[in-house]
Amino acid sequence: MKNNNYKILVLSDLKEKSIQALSYAAKLSNEIDANVEFFYAKSATEVEQTEDPLSAINIITEVSKKIDEKIKNLVAPISKDNNIEIKTAFAYGNVKSEIKNYIEMSRPDMIILGERAGKRFKFLGDNITRLVNKNYKGVIFVATDKTILDANGEVSLDSLGLKNNIDNYNLDSKKELTA
């Protein structure tokens, strides 16, 4: 397993597009020599509410185990197939705040989001992509159904429009190291 300099963060809602986003991240990490992190945030209001503190602790523990298992089942095959280690994390709370805090703490070089199905009714501010765009000044990639893999099944940096950015990033990083 690799230990690399760049960092790709995959923000997930644990739905079917999460596999696609994580697969892109894993393949891209092999192309640009990057670490991959996977993050999921769950709204605290989605966890069953109870008045008994002991029951609340048990419910949170049970839900946490289920989420951890679901994340491991999602990440393990992709990690194995691409021979990379994928760091995973999840949090309870205000989803947008948790995402914003994780981005600040993680400091990724790129964020990959899964494409979301359009909602019938959009509420003002109910958009994770907009939140990430507003609070993160790096490369943001939304994984879609369109194929961006080359004939060998590897991520094509040219198709992503990242080839020059990665080359420039590599040059900038080398300048910082020598300066």
N, C-alpha and C positions, 0 to 999 in steps of 0.2 A: 504494500500500500504506500502511496506517495505522501510526502509532506511538502507542500508547495508554498509559494509566495502570494499568489493572487487568491481572492476569496469571492465565491459566487454564493449568493443567498437566494434560496427558493422559499417564497412565501406561499403557503398553501391553505386551502380550506378543506383538505382531505377528500375532495370529490374526484371524479374520474380524470379531470384535466391535470390533477396533481402528478399523476404518473408521467404524463407527457412533459410537463415542465421539469420534473426531476430528471427524466431521461435526457432532455436537452442539456441540462446543467452538467450531468455526468459526462456526456460525450464532449461537451465544450471544455470541461475541466481537463480532459485528456489532451485536447488540442492546444490549450494555452497554459497547461501546467498549473491548475488552480485547485484550491480546497473548496469543498461544497458544504454548505450548511442548509438545513431544512428547518423552517420554523412554522408553527401553527399556533394561533391564538383562538381561544374559545371564550365567548361572552360569559361572564359570571352568572348572568340571568338565565342562561340556558341550562345551568345545573339546578337540579331539583331543590327547591327551597323547603326548609323545615325549621321548626322553632327549637327543636332539641339540638343543642350544640354537638353532642356525641353522634347523633344521627347524621348531622351535616358533615362531620369529619369522615364518617364511614362512606357517605355518598360521594364526597369529593375524592376519597381514596379509590373507590370502585371506578368512578368515571375516569380518573387519572390512569388507572391500570388499563382500562379499555382503550383509551386514546394512545397510550404508549405502545400497546400491542398493535393497534391499527397502523401507527407510524412505522414501527419495526417491520410489519408485513409489507408495507409500501416501499420502504427504503432498502431492505435487505437484498432483494433480487437485483435491483438496479446497481447497488453497490458491488455486489458479487460479479455481475455481468461486465461491469466497466473497470473492475479492479481498483476501486477507489474507496476511501473511507468517507462516509457522509455523517457529519455531526448533526444531531437532531435536538430540538428543543420545543417546548410548548408552554403556554402560559394561560392563566385564567384572568379575566378582568375586562376592561374596556378594550375591545379588539384593536381599535385604531391607536389607542395609547400604547398598548403592548407592542404593536408592530413598530411604531415610531421609536419606542425605547430600545427595542431589539436592534433596529437599524443603527441607532446611535452607538450602542454597545458593540455590535459586531463589526461595523465599518467595512462593509463589503465593497469590492471593486465593481460588482454587477449584481443586479437583482433580477430574478426571473419569476414571473407571475404566470399562472395558468390562465388561459382564456376562459372567461365566465360567460355563461349563457345570459342573454339579455333578459332583464326583469321586465315584467309587464308594466309595473309602476315604479318609477325612479323617484326616490326621495332626495331632497337637496342634501348633498354631503355624504350620501350613502355609497361611496365609491372608493375602494381600496387603491385602485390604480391612481386616482387623483391624489389621494393622500400620499402615496409613495412618490409620485411625481413632484409634489409640493415640498416634501421633506427630504428628498434624496437628490443629490446633484450628479450622480454617476450614471452609468449605462443601465437602462431599464429595458428588459426584453419581455414581451408577452408571447408565450408559447401558444401557437395556434395549430389548427389541423393541417395547415399547409406544410409540406415537407421541405426541410432545409438541410437535408442530409445529402452528402455526395454519393457517388456510386458504391463506395466502400461502407456506407452506413455511418460515416463520421460527419460531424457538424461542419458545414461549409462556412468558414468565416467570411468569405466573399459574399455569399448569399445573405448573411446576416448584416453585411455592411460594417463588419467589425475589423476586418483585416488591417486596415490602416490605423484604426484606433488602438488595437493591441500592439502593433509594431511601434507606434508612437509611445504607448504606455511603457513598453519594454525599454525604449530609449530613455524616457524620462526617469524610470526607475534606476537605470544604470548610471545616469548622470548624478542622481541623488546619492548613490552609493560611492561614487568617486569624488564627489564634492566635499 
